[in-house]
Amino acid sequence: MVLSANQKSSCFVLQLAAMQLMMYIGNDLIEVVPLEHENIPKPGYLGSFKRNLKLKYKELIKQFSEPPEF
């Protein structure tokens, strides 16, 4: 497969972009956590961040009828 010049530069930019886990409640961004790209496929890596954020914002989560989204 041959990519055009625009597609090649887009792929390159995606590789350099920082990976982040974002926690939202409704439309509100609560916190952003930077991730290490090489650890994302490891079992439990993302789950540990989600658990910690849910514990950290336990009282805030109780105030809303909808659960947090990541």
Residue frames relative to the residue before (quaternion, step in Angstrom):
aa qw qx qy qz dx dy dz
M 1.0000 0.0000 0.0000 0.0000 0.00 0.00 0.00
V 0.2016 -0.7714 0.5967 0.0910 3.57 -0.97 0.92
L 0.2251 -0.7826 0.5701 0.1088 3.55 -0.85 1.02
S 0.4897 -0.6296 0.5081 0.3251 3.54 -1.13 0.62
A 0.7008 -0.4602 0.3307 0.4332 3.59 -1.27 0.24
N 0.6519 0.5165 -0.3201 0.4537 3.62 0.97 -0.81
Q 0.6652 0.4996 -0.3072 0.4621 3.58 0.93 -0.84
K 0.6363 0.5247 -0.3374 0.4539 3.60 0.97 -0.76
S 0.6833 0.4686 -0.3066 0.4685 3.60 0.85 -0.86
S 0.6172 0.5404 -0.3486 0.4533 3.61 1.05 -0.67
C 0.6426 0.5119 -0.3239 0.4692 3.58 0.95 -0.82
F 0.6461 0.5272 -0.3157 0.4527 3.58 0.95 -0.84
V 0.6567 0.5092 -0.3085 0.4630 3.57 0.93 -0.87
L 0.6384 0.5326 -0.3316 0.4459 3.60 0.96 -0.77
Q 0.6461 0.5237 -0.3255 0.4498 3.58 1.03 -0.72
L 0.7080 0.4548 -0.2606 0.4733 3.59 1.07 -0.64
A 0.5353 0.6453 -0.4054 0.3643 3.60 1.19 -0.39
A 0.4510 -0.6807 0.5121 0.2664 3.56 -1.02 0.85
M 0.3537 -0.7174 0.5604 0.2151 3.54 -1.01 0.83
Q 0.0142 -0.8029 0.5949 -0.0364 3.55 -0.96 0.93
L 0.2791 -0.7010 0.6269 0.1941 3.52 -1.22 0.62
M 0.1046 -0.8105 0.5759 0.0213 3.57 -0.70 1.11
M 0.1987 -0.7708 0.5971 0.0990 3.56 -0.92 0.93
Y 0.0613 -0.7858 0.6154 -0.0124 3.52 -0.82 1.12
I 0.0751 -0.7071 0.6943 0.1108 3.50 -1.30 0.51
G 0.7872 -0.0216 -0.0613 0.6133 3.54 -0.38 1.27
N 0.7641 -0.2965 0.2478 0.5166 3.58 -0.76 -1.04
D 0.5713 0.6219 -0.3629 0.3939 3.59 1.29 -0.02
L 0.3249 -0.7123 0.5913 0.1933 3.54 -0.89 1.00
I 0.2374 -0.8066 0.5313 0.1033 3.57 -0.61 1.17
E 0.7856 -0.1837 0.1466 0.5724 3.59 0.81 -0.94
V 0.2156 -0.7417 0.6229 0.1240 3.55 -1.27 0.60
V 0.1100 -0.7896 0.6028 0.0312 3.56 -0.87 1.02
P 0.3686 -0.7195 0.5354 0.2443 3.62 -0.76 0.96
L 0.2137 -0.7847 0.5747 0.0916 3.57 -1.05 0.83
E 0.3910 -0.6697 0.5739 0.2631 3.53 -1.24 0.53
H 0.4871 -0.7219 0.4143 0.2644 3.53 -0.47 1.28
E 0.6988 0.4923 -0.2914 0.4294 3.61 0.86 -0.89
N 0.6802 0.4897 -0.2907 0.4616 3.62 1.19 -0.38
I 0.4698 0.7115 -0.4306 0.2961 3.61 1.20 -0.31
P 0.7006 0.4571 -0.3089 0.4525 3.67 0.85 -0.73
K 0.5445 0.6317 -0.4052 0.3746 3.62 1.20 -0.31
P 0.5082 -0.6595 0.4577 0.3120 3.59 -0.87 0.94
G 0.8226 0.2574 -0.2084 0.4621 3.54 -0.98 0.93
Y 0.4881 0.6820 -0.4394 0.3217 3.61 1.20 -0.27
L 0.7240 0.4052 -0.2489 0.4997 3.61 0.72 -1.02
G 0.6239 0.5711 -0.3339 0.4161 3.56 1.02 -0.81
S 0.6327 0.5359 -0.3411 0.4429 3.59 1.02 -0.73
F 0.6421 0.5020 -0.3238 0.4805 3.60 1.03 -0.74
K 0.6499 0.5208 -0.3197 0.4518 3.58 0.94 -0.88
R 0.6520 0.5117 -0.3162 0.4616 3.59 0.92 -0.89
N 0.6731 0.5023 -0.3000 0.4524 3.59 0.89 -0.92
L 0.6592 0.4973 -0.3126 0.4696 3.59 0.98 -0.81
K 0.6413 0.5173 -0.3288 0.4615 3.60 0.99 -0.78
L 0.6556 0.4934 -0.3114 0.4794 3.59 1.02 -0.74
K 0.6517 0.5388 -0.3056 0.4377 3.56 0.95 -0.92
Y 0.7897 0.2713 -0.1213 0.5367 3.57 0.99 -0.89
K 0.1613 0.8380 -0.5040 0.1332 3.58 1.18 0.60
E 0.6930 0.4757 -0.2782 0.4649 3.59 0.84 -0.97
L 0.6421 0.5137 -0.3194 0.4710 3.59 1.00 -0.77
I 0.6443 0.5332 -0.3137 0.4497 3.59 0.96 -0.88
K 0.6275 0.5561 -0.3301 0.4336 3.58 1.04 -0.78
Q 0.6486 0.5511 -0.3111 0.4229 3.59 1.12 -0.65
F 0.7164 0.4151 -0.2360 0.5087 3.59 1.22 -0.40
S 0.4826 -0.6775 0.4766 0.2846 3.57 -1.11 0.67
E 0.7206 0.3957 -0.2438 0.5144 3.60 1.19 -0.42
P 0.5034 -0.6604 0.4624 0.3110 3.59 -1.06 0.70
P 0.6055 -0.5504 0.4110 0.4019 3.59 -1.20 0.35
E 0.2421 -0.7370 0.6122 0.1532 3.56 -1.25 0.54
F 0.1875 -0.7791 0.5906 0.0946 3.52 -1.13 0.75
